[in-house]
Amino acid sequence: MSTQTTRGSCLCGAVSYQIQGPYHFFQYCHCGRCRKASGSSNAANLMIPAANLTWLTGESLTKQYKLPAAERFSTRFCTQCGSRLPWTTPNGEFVIVPAGSLDEEPESLPQRHIYWGSRPHWCSTMDALPKFDEVQ
């Protein structure tokens, strides 16, 4: 099991954190809640034990929102720039880390898609789309 330490932060840099492996999973979630929270076709998330998250700066600038109707879903964000940040599961045991908030590459790659049947019709596997290194 990996014990890699990885740092992350928000867009404005006011909030930073580090996580320690091992990861329970790294996955893409296509559920409607994750799509709304991410503004995209999916959310790329890692799950770690709650004890493996350390806030380095700006934790007081974050806010966690628990969707009242959801058993498992929450989100946390920077109150200055709105970036999504790691959030603690309702039972307090785990933290869900938005992979896009990481400043360094995680050691593992995503292992699965969940709620694949909930993906929007415009979501593709992206393999067949043209690829560019910069805006064209």
N, C-alpha and C positions, 0 to 999 in steps of 0.2 A: 504494500500500500504506500502510495506517495504521501510524503509529508511536506511537499513543496509550499513555500510561503510566497504569496502573490499579493501585490498591492493594487488598489483601485481608488478611484476618486470621481467626483462629479465634474460637470462641464466647466464650471467657474473656478474649480480648485479649492473652494472653501472647506469641502468635506473630503477626508481621505481615510482609508482603512486598509487593513491587511487581513488576509485569510490564510489559514493553514489547512493543508490537506489532512486526511483523505477526503475526496469528494464522494458523496453517496451516489450522485448521478450528475451528468451534464446532458441536458436535453433541450429540444425545441418543443414548446407548448403552443398549440394552435387553438386553445379554448377561447371563447368569446371574451372572457375577462382579461386574459393575457394580451389578446389583440387590442382591446381598448386601452389597457395600461401602457402598452409599448407603442401604439400607433402604427403597428406593422402587422404582417401576416402571422407573426409568431413572436414569442419571447424566448430568448436563449438563456437558460438558467442553470446554475450549479446549486447543489444542496450540500451543506456542510453541517457538522455539529455546531450548535450555538456557541459553545466554548471556544471555537476556532476562529471567531471573528474578533478583531481588535480595532476599535475606532481610534485613529491617529489624530485627526483634527476635525473640528466642526460637528461633532455628533449632536450638539444642541441646536444646530441649524437644520436638522432633519425632522421630518414628520412621517409617522406611519399611519396609513389609512386602512382600517379594517372594514371591508364591505360587509354590512350587517347581515345580509342574506347568505353569505358564503361561509361554508364550514372551514375551508382551508385557505382561502385567498386573502391576501393583504398586499399592500405596496408601500414602499418608503421612498421619499424623495427629498432633495435639497430644496429648502424653502427659498433660496436665492435664485437658483437657475432652473429648478424643476427636474433635474436629472434623476432618474431612478437609481436607487441604492439598495444594498442588502436589507432584507426585512426578516423579522423573526416569525416563525410559525406560531399559531395560536397556543399550542401546547408548550412553547418556549424551548423545545428541544433542538430545533434546527433553524438554520438561516438559509434563505433563498437568495442567491447572489446573481443579479443581472450581469451576464457575461460581458455585455457592452460597456459596463462601468469599470472593467479591469484595465489597468495601465500596462500590464504585462500579460504575456500569453500563458494561459493555464497549461499544465502539463498534459492533460488529456483532451480528447476531442469529443464532441457530442456523440452520445451513444444511441439516441432514439428520438423519434417524433412522437408526441402524445396528442390526443384529440385531433388526429389527422383528418377525420371525417368532418371536423368543424372548420377546416381551413376555408378561406374565401376562394371563389372560383378563379380569381386572378392570381392566386399563389401557384407558383410552379417550382419544380426542383431546381430551377435556374441553370441547370447544366447546358441547355441548348441556347440560352440567351447570349448575345454578343458580349464580350468582356473588354473593358478599357481600363487602363491604369489611372486615367484622369478624366475629368469632364470633357465630353466631346462637343 
